[in-house]
Amino acid sequence: MIELEPHQFQCPGYYIRAASKPFEARGAEALRRRVFVEEQGIFKTHDRDEIDLVATHLVALSTYAHEADQVVGTVRIHEERPGLWWGSRLAVDSDFRQVGRLGTELIRLAVCTANARGCETFLAHVQKQNVSLFRRLKWTVLEEVTLHGVPHAKMSADLMHYPPCDDPTAGWFMKPGRRA
């Protein structure tokens, strides 16, 4: 008998949008716990802080029969003061990191959303291993810092490359691309 490799389900696409439903908020929180507590060990029990109360939470949702299924990526944005926006807690589920562009699309929605809300400067503290991705997305390193014992770069987005997104709750649908 010929033994075949099991065929894994391929998600037909992903919604990239602002979290607007309770399951999306719960899913984003659970994903952040898995990535920042269990996987990376940056925090002991949870990564939630006061920013979560004022932030706009964005999610990447896998689909099943073209309906939102589960949160597989997340990032949050907030305005620190008029015109100054921050992105933080970017996370993609380990089972979906082989899907090209999920992190990129979350970053794009984050900056485009802030741009529509009057952003003049968009900053993020980016873990060292992700700096090259952000550079490809037209971000500039401002300084190197250590946060929670982990090397980061404070980076700034070039807003000219991020057109305003007036309706982040609608977001967009992304067809998957596989990394080589």
N, C-alpha and C positions, 0 to 999 in steps of 0.2 A: 504494500500500500504506500502511496506517495504521501509524505507528510508536508502539508502546506503551512506557511507562516500565517498566524492569525491576522486578519485584516482589521485594523482599528477603525472605529467610526471617525469620519472626517466631518467636522462641523461645517455647514454650508456658508457660514458668515458670522460676523460679530457686530453687535450694536456698540457704538462708542457714544456715550451720552452722559448727561448729569444724572446722578441717582435721584429718582423721584418716587420710588416705591419702597415700602419697608423691607422687602426681601433684598433689594439692592443695597440698602444701608447696612443691613445685617451681614450680607455677603462681603461687602467691602471691609467691614470690621474684622470678620473672620479671616479673610485673606491677609490683611495686614498682620494679624496675630501669627498666622502660619509663617509668613515671610520674615518679619522682624523679631519675633520672639522664638519660635520653634526652629526655624531654619538658620537664621543668622545670629541668633543669641544676643542681639543688641539690647533688648529690653527683657526684664525678668518675667513679667506676667502679661503686660499689654503695652501698646504704644500710644494710647489715647492721651490727649492733653487738652488744654483750654482752646487751642486753635480749632479742634473738631467742632466746637459749639458755634463758630462763626464761619467756618469754611464751606465752600461749595465742593461736594464730593462727586467726582467723576468716575465712571466705571466702563469697563469693557465686558460685555455680556456674550457668552457663547449662545448659540441658538440650536434649537431642536425643532425641526419642521417649521423653521423661520420664526419661531417664538422665542423670546428671551428665556434662557435656561438657567445659567449660573454666572456669578461674577468671577471673571478670570483675570481681571486687571483693575487697578484703581490708582487714583492720584487725587489730591485735594489742593484747592487754591484758596487764598484769602488775601484781602487787601489790608496791609499793615497800617497804611495811612493813605490819604488821597493820592492816587497815581502810582503807588508802590505796591506791587503784587508779588506774592510768593507762591511757588508750587512746592509740595512736599509729600512724602510718604508714597512715592511711586512704587508700585509692586505689581508683578505679573506672576500668576500661579506657575509653579515649577512644571506642571504638566502641559503648560501652554507656551512656554518660552521658545519652543521650536517653531511656533507660528510667527512668521515675520510680521513686523509692523505694529503689534499690539501696544508696546511701550511708546513707540513713535507716535501713534495715533492719539494716545492719551495725552502725551506732551503737546501735540498740536491742538487738541481741543482745549487743554488748560490755558495755553497762551492766547488762542483765538477768543476764548470766552472772556478772559481778563481784558484783552484788547477792546472788545465791544463794550466793556464796562468802565472805560476811561483809563486804562493802564498806560503809564508813561515809562515804567521800568518793571520788568518781570525777572525775578531772581529765584534761584533754587540752590540748595546745598546738595551736590551730586556725589554719590559714592565714587571713589577713584576709578573703579573698573568700568563705570558708565560714562566717563568724561568724553571718550572718543565718539560715542553715539551722539551726545549733546553737541559736540563740535560739528559733526556732520549736519546737524539740524540748525546750524547758524547761531550757536551759543558761544560766548566768550568766557574764559576763565578770568576771574577777578582776583582771587587769592586762594591759597590752600589752607584748609582748616581741619581740625579734628572735632568730631561730634560723637558723643556717646562712645568714645574710644575708637572710632572708625575714621580713617582718612577720607576727607571729602574735598571738593572744590566748590567754592562759591562761584556761581556762574550767572550770566545775564543773557537773556534771549534777545536776538535782533528782531524787533517787532515788525519790521518791514516784510519779513517772511511769513507772518501770521495774520491773515486777514480776519477782521472781526467776525465772531460767531454770535449772532443775536439770540439764538434759541438753542442753548446747549442741551436742554431737555430732549429736544428732537434729535440732536446730534446727527449721526450718519451711520450707514451700514457699510461694513468693510468685508470684502471677500478675502478669504485667507490666502496668504502667500507662504510658501515653505522656505526656510533657510536652507542654503546649500550645505 
